Amino acid sequence: MDELKRKIIAASQTIGFDLIGVSQPKINNPEMFLDWIDAGYYGSMQYMRKNIDKRLDPKKLMPDVKSIICLGVSYYQPPIKIPEDTGRIAMYAWGADYHIILKRKLRLLADEIKSILNRNFRYRAFVDSAPVLETILAQQAGLGWIGKNSCLINKKFGSFFFLCELFVDFELPADSPAKNHCGKCQRCIDACPAKAIVRAGIVDARKCISYLTIEYRGQIGEAQAKTIGNWIFGCDVCQEVCPFNKKLFSTRTEEFRNHILGPYVKINDVLSWDENSYKEKTANSPAARASLEQWKRNARKLKI
């Protein structure tokens, strides 16, 4: 292994990254994403249609990028029994806002790389906030394969991990793409309450519980409410049934272990929130992605 790359890997592990790999700055197989767009499966997320040229060509985000360092951080925690009269929250939103935590780690890694290089270098750091096809890049970098539920899956860390990237202006040896180990298993397809996985790797967001409870701003119908079950923010069903998520270690990132809202919230509490209590409850949390009106809408549907 290239000595520079070895030192960067070691630095990333010290900082708290669980996964790291390197991809060339290009998208090799964008067909699945383009099919998803053409089918209109993005629902009301019109931003997914924008900047497609940048999604397909990382050099349009950073013209002098030579390598893309793809990284992952586990957020997994053991399942917790959910009381009645509560709404479940997807695991990724139990703790602190991953955008803030991962951006901080990326800046630390960039500083370490400057020390290793003994010079400045140009980079851009991305955490789920730019037109980056991060799942495809991570697959190319060997972090995992794209499962039938469209999540990236790693043999050791399952799929409960966040992705982020450093675009850098120097070249590193690229890793080999990860091989798909789903085989004939389709537990995620069978378990999805909304039947949102239309085929391997393709999810119709318009049916997906995560989309309906977080991204969708309209009214939720009776039929949709039945498929949502007791989820009030997001959904983990397709990940919970995955065999690669059965024996995982808890995250070592303290900010994710310290719950802000936690695994669940009382429905009546949400219905009583005003603007101030909503802001207090969701401060520095991914849960702020949904507005107060959406939280109350979701809570009302769980009361049906």
LODREN-473102 format. One record per residue (C-alpha): x negated, y, z; residue in one letter. Coordinates in steps of 0.25 Angstrom, whole numbers, plus 5000, padded with zeros to 4 digits. Layout:
BEGIN
+------+------+------+------+
|   px |   py |   pz | type |
+------+------+------+------+
|    X |    Y |    Z |    a |
...
+------+------+------+------+
//
This chain:
BEGIN
+------+------+------+------+
|   px |   py |   pz | type |
+------+------+------+------+
| 5000 | 5000 | 5000 |    m |
| 4996 | 5014 | 4997 |    d |
| 4989 | 5020 | 5009 |    e |
| 4997 | 5033 | 5009 |    l |
| 5010 | 5025 | 5008 |    k |
| 5006 | 5017 | 5020 |    r |
| 5003 | 5029 | 5028 |    k |
| 5017 | 5035 | 5024 |    i |
| 5024 | 5022 | 5028 |    i |
| 5017 | 5022 | 5041 |    a |
| 5021 | 5036 | 5044 |    a |
| 5035 | 5034 | 5040 |    s |
| 5036 | 5023 | 5050 |    q |
| 5031 | 5031 | 5061 |    t |
| 5041 | 5042 | 5058 |    i |
| 5052 | 5032 | 5059 |    g |
| 5055 | 5028 | 5045 |    f |
| 5059 | 5014 | 5044 |    d |
| 5058 | 5012 | 5029 |    l |
| 5049 | 5018 | 5019 |    i |
| 5046 | 5016 | 5004 |    g |
| 5042 | 5023 | 4992 |    v |
| 5049 | 5025 | 4978 |    s |
| 5045 | 5031 | 4966 |    q |
| 5053 | 5044 | 4963 |    p |
| 5063 | 5038 | 4953 |    k |
| 5076 | 5031 | 4954 |    i |
| 5075 | 5018 | 4947 |    n |
| 5089 | 5012 | 4947 |    n |
| 5099 | 5023 | 4949 |    p |
| 5110 | 5015 | 4941 |    e |
| 5118 | 5012 | 4954 |    m |
| 5119 | 5026 | 4959 |    f |
| 5123 | 5031 | 4945 |    l |
| 5134 | 5020 | 4944 |    d |
| 5139 | 5025 | 4958 |    w |
| 5139 | 5039 | 4953 |    i |
| 5146 | 5036 | 4940 |    d |
| 5157 | 5028 | 4948 |    a |
| 5160 | 5039 | 4956 |    g |
| 5157 | 5031 | 4969 |    y |
| 5152 | 5044 | 4976 |    y |
| 5166 | 5049 | 4979 |    g |
| 5166 | 5063 | 4983 |    s |
| 5151 | 5064 | 4985 |    m |
| 5149 | 5073 | 4973 |    q |
| 5134 | 5076 | 4977 |    y |
| 5131 | 5062 | 4973 |    m |
| 5133 | 5066 | 4958 |    r |
| 5124 | 5078 | 4960 |    k |
| 5109 | 5078 | 4957 |    n |
| 5110 | 5064 | 4951 |    i |
| 5097 | 5068 | 4943 |    d |
| 5090 | 5070 | 4956 |    k |
| 5095 | 5057 | 4962 |    r |
| 5090 | 5050 | 4950 |    l |
| 5076 | 5057 | 4949 |    d |
| 5069 | 5060 | 4962 |    p |
| 5060 | 5069 | 4955 |    k |
| 5071 | 5079 | 4953 |    k |
| 5071 | 5081 | 4968 |    l |
| 5056 | 5082 | 4969 |    m |
| 5049 | 5083 | 4956 |    p |
| 5035 | 5079 | 4961 |    d |
| 5040 | 5067 | 4969 |    v |
| 5030 | 5055 | 4967 |    k |
| 5036 | 5046 | 4977 |    s |
| 5048 | 5044 | 4986 |    i |
| 5046 | 5039 | 5000 |    i |
| 5059 | 5032 | 5005 |    c |
| 5062 | 5030 | 5019 |    l |
| 5072 | 5024 | 5028 |    g |
| 5076 | 5025 | 5043 |    v |
| 5085 | 5015 | 5050 |    s |
| 5097 | 5020 | 5058 |    y |
| 5102 | 5007 | 5062 |    y |
| 5108 | 5004 | 5076 |    q |
| 5115 | 4992 | 5081 |    p |
| 5130 | 4991 | 5079 |    p |
| 5139 | 4997 | 5090 |    i |
| 5153 | 4993 | 5094 |    k |
| 5163 | 5003 | 5089 |    i |
| 5174 | 5007 | 5099 |    p |
| 5188 | 5008 | 5095 |    e |
| 5194 | 5022 | 5091 |    d |
| 5180 | 5026 | 5085 |    t |
| 5175 | 5029 | 5072 |    g |
| 5162 | 5022 | 5067 |    r |
| 5150 | 5030 | 5062 |    i |
| 5140 | 5024 | 5052 |    a |
| 5127 | 5021 | 5059 |    m |
| 5119 | 5031 | 5051 |    y |
| 5127 | 5042 | 5058 |    a |
| 5125 | 5038 | 5072 |    w |
| 5113 | 5046 | 5075 |    g |
| 5106 | 5059 | 5070 |    a |
| 5107 | 5064 | 5056 |    d |
| 5098 | 5055 | 5047 |    y |
| 5095 | 5067 | 5038 |    h |
| 5088 | 5075 | 5049 |    i |
| 5081 | 5063 | 5055 |    i |
| 5075 | 5058 | 5042 |    l |
| 5072 | 5071 | 5037 |    k |
| 5063 | 5073 | 5049 |    r |
| 5056 | 5060 | 5047 |    k |
| 5054 | 5063 | 5033 |    l |
| 5047 | 5076 | 5036 |    r |
| 5038 | 5069 | 5047 |    l |
| 5034 | 5059 | 5036 |    l |
| 5031 | 5070 | 5026 |    a |
| 5022 | 5076 | 5037 |    d |
| 5015 | 5063 | 5039 |    e |
| 5013 | 5061 | 5024 |    i |
| 5007 | 5075 | 5023 |    k |
| 4997 | 5070 | 5034 |    s |
| 4994 | 5057 | 5027 |    i |
| 4992 | 5065 | 5014 |    l |
| 4984 | 5076 | 5021 |    n |
| 4992 | 5086 | 5012 |    r |
| 5005 | 5091 | 5009 |    n |
| 5014 | 5085 | 4999 |    f |
| 5028 | 5087 | 4993 |    r |
| 5040 | 5080 | 4997 |    y |
| 5055 | 5080 | 4998 |    r |
| 5062 | 5073 | 5010 |    a |
| 5076 | 5067 | 5007 |    f |
| 5086 | 5062 | 5017 |    v |
| 5100 | 5059 | 5010 |    d |
| 5101 | 5073 | 5006 |    s |
| 5097 | 5074 | 4992 |    a |
| 5100 | 5068 | 4979 |    p |
| 5091 | 5056 | 4982 |    v |
| 5095 | 5041 | 4978 |    l |
| 5088 | 5037 | 4991 |    e |
| 5093 | 5023 | 4991 |    t |
| 5088 | 5020 | 4978 |    i |
| 5074 | 5026 | 4981 |    l |
| 5074 | 5018 | 4994 |    a |
| 5077 | 5005 | 4987 |    q |
| 5066 | 5009 | 4977 |    q |
| 5056 | 5011 | 4989 |    a |
| 5059 | 4998 | 4994 |    g |
| 5067 | 5002 | 5007 |    l |
| 5078 | 4993 | 5004 |    g |
| 5088 | 4989 | 4993 |    w |
| 5102 | 4995 | 4990 |    i |
| 5112 | 4986 | 4996 |    g |
| 5126 | 4983 | 4990 |    k |
| 5132 | 4993 | 5000 |    n |
| 5122 | 5004 | 4993 |    s |
| 5114 | 5005 | 5006 |    c |
| 5099 | 5003 | 5006 |    l |
| 5096 | 4990 | 5013 |    i |
| 5082 | 4986 | 5019 |    n |
| 5079 | 4972 | 5025 |    k |
| 5074 | 4977 | 5038 |    k |
| 5083 | 4990 | 5040 |    f |
| 5096 | 4986 | 5033 |    g |
| 5103 | 4998 | 5028 |    s |
| 5104 | 5007 | 5040 |    f |
| 5093 | 5016 | 5037 |    f |
| 5092 | 5030 | 5031 |    f |
| 5084 | 5034 | 5019 |    l |
| 5076 | 5046 | 5016 |    c |
| 5065 | 5050 | 5006 |    e |
| 5052 | 5058 | 5004 |    l |
| 5049 | 5062 | 4990 |    f |
| 5034 | 5065 | 4989 |    v |
| 5025 | 5070 | 4979 |    d |
| 5014 | 5059 | 4980 |    f |
| 5015 | 5045 | 4975 |    e |
| 5016 | 5033 | 4984 |    l |
| 5017 | 5018 | 4980 |    p |
| 5032 | 5015 | 4977 |    a |
| 5038 | 5003 | 4984 |    d |
| 5045 | 4992 | 4977 |    s |
| 5061 | 4993 | 4977 |    p |
| 5068 | 4985 | 4987 |    a |
| 5075 | 4972 | 4983 |    k |
| 5090 | 4970 | 4985 |    n |
| 5093 | 4959 | 4996 |    h |
| 5108 | 4960 | 4996 |    c |
| 5109 | 4948 | 4988 |    g |
| 5123 | 4942 | 4987 |    k |
| 5127 | 4949 | 5000 |    c |
| 5139 | 4959 | 4999 |    q |
| 5143 | 4960 | 5014 |    r |
| 5143 | 4975 | 5012 |    c |
| 5152 | 4975 | 5000 |    i |
| 5162 | 4965 | 5007 |    d |
| 5162 | 4973 | 5021 |    a |
| 5164 | 4987 | 5015 |    c |
| 5178 | 4991 | 5021 |    p |
| 5180 | 5001 | 5009 |    a |
| 5175 | 4991 | 4998 |    k |
| 5166 | 5003 | 4994 |    a |
| 5155 | 4994 | 4989 |    i |
| 5159 | 4992 | 4974 |    v |
| 5147 | 4984 | 4970 |    r |
| 5133 | 4982 | 4975 |    a |
| 5126 | 4995 | 4979 |    g |
| 5138 | 5004 | 4974 |    i |
| 5148 | 5010 | 4985 |    v |
| 5160 | 5018 | 4981 |    d |
| 5159 | 5029 | 4991 |    a |
| 5173 | 5033 | 4989 |    r |
| 5177 | 5020 | 4997 |    k |
| 5165 | 5020 | 5006 |    c |
| 5168 | 5023 | 5021 |    i |
| 5156 | 5031 | 5023 |    s |
| 5160 | 5040 | 5011 |    y |
| 5174 | 5041 | 5016 |    l |
| 5170 | 5045 | 5030 |    t |
| 5158 | 5054 | 5027 |    i |
| 5158 | 5059 | 5013 |    e |
| 5172 | 5059 | 5009 |    y |
| 5179 | 5072 | 5012 |    r |
| 5194 | 5069 | 5008 |    g |
| 5205 | 5062 | 5016 |    q |
| 5204 | 5047 | 5019 |    i |
| 5215 | 5038 | 5015 |    g |
| 5222 | 5027 | 5023 |    e |
| 5216 | 5016 | 5014 |    a |
| 5202 | 5022 | 5016 |    q |
| 5204 | 5024 | 5031 |    a |
| 5206 | 5009 | 5032 |    k |
| 5193 | 5006 | 5026 |    t |
| 5186 | 5016 | 5034 |    i |
| 5190 | 5008 | 5047 |    g |
| 5183 | 5014 | 5059 |    n |
| 5172 | 5022 | 5052 |    w |
| 5172 | 5037 | 5054 |    i |
| 5159 | 5040 | 5048 |    f |
| 5152 | 5031 | 5038 |    g |
| 5152 | 5016 | 5037 |    c |
| 5142 | 5005 | 5040 |    d |
| 5150 | 4993 | 5036 |    v |
| 5142 | 4989 | 5023 |    c |
| 5129 | 4990 | 5031 |    q |
| 5134 | 4983 | 5043 |    e |
| 5137 | 4970 | 5036 |    v |
| 5124 | 4970 | 5028 |    c |
| 5115 | 4958 | 5032 |    p |
| 5103 | 4967 | 5032 |    f |
| 5109 | 4976 | 5043 |    n |
| 5111 | 4965 | 5053 |    k |
| 5098 | 4965 | 5061 |    k |
| 5092 | 4979 | 5061 |    l |
| 5084 | 4987 | 5071 |    f |
| 5089 | 4999 | 5077 |    s |
| 5084 | 5012 | 5071 |    t |
| 5072 | 5018 | 5078 |    r |
| 5076 | 5032 | 5074 |    t |
| 5081 | 5038 | 5087 |    e |
| 5089 | 5049 | 5081 |    e |
| 5098 | 5038 | 5074 |    f |
| 5099 | 5030 | 5087 |    r |
| 5104 | 5042 | 5095 |    n |
| 5118 | 5043 | 5091 |    h |
| 5125 | 5056 | 5088 |    i |
| 5139 | 5051 | 5085 |    l |
| 5135 | 5036 | 5086 |    g |
| 5142 | 5024 | 5080 |    p |
| 5156 | 5029 | 5082 |    y |
| 5165 | 5041 | 5087 |    v |
| 5178 | 5041 | 5093 |    k |
| 5189 | 5044 | 5083 |    i |
| 5197 | 5054 | 5093 |    n |
| 5184 | 5061 | 5096 |    d |
| 5182 | 5064 | 5081 |    v |
| 5196 | 5069 | 5080 |    l |
| 5194 | 5079 | 5091 |    s |
| 5181 | 5085 | 5085 |    w |
| 5181 | 5099 | 5081 |    d |
| 5170 | 5106 | 5073 |    e |
| 5161 | 5108 | 5085 |    n |
| 5162 | 5094 | 5090 |    s |
| 5160 | 5088 | 5076 |    y |
| 5147 | 5096 | 5074 |    k |
| 5142 | 5092 | 5088 |    e |
| 5145 | 5077 | 5086 |    k |
| 5139 | 5077 | 5072 |    t |
| 5127 | 5086 | 5074 |    a |
| 5114 | 5080 | 5068 |    n |
| 5122 | 5068 | 5063 |    s |
| 5125 | 5062 | 5050 |    p |
| 5140 | 5062 | 5055 |    a |
| 5140 | 5077 | 5051 |    a |
| 5141 | 5072 | 5036 |    r |
| 5156 | 5071 | 5038 |    a |
| 5164 | 5084 | 5042 |    s |
| 5173 | 5085 | 5054 |    l |
| 5185 | 5084 | 5045 |    e |
| 5179 | 5071 | 5040 |    q |
| 5177 | 5065 | 5054 |    w |
| 5191 | 5069 | 5058 |    k |
| 5196 | 5063 | 5045 |    r |
| 5189 | 5050 | 5048 |    n |
| 5193 | 5049 | 5062 |    a |
| 5208 | 5051 | 5058 |    r |
| 5207 | 5040 | 5049 |    k |
| 5201 | 5031 | 5060 |    l |
| 5214 | 5034 | 5068 |    k |
| 5223 | 5028 | 5058 |    i |
+------+------+------+------+
//
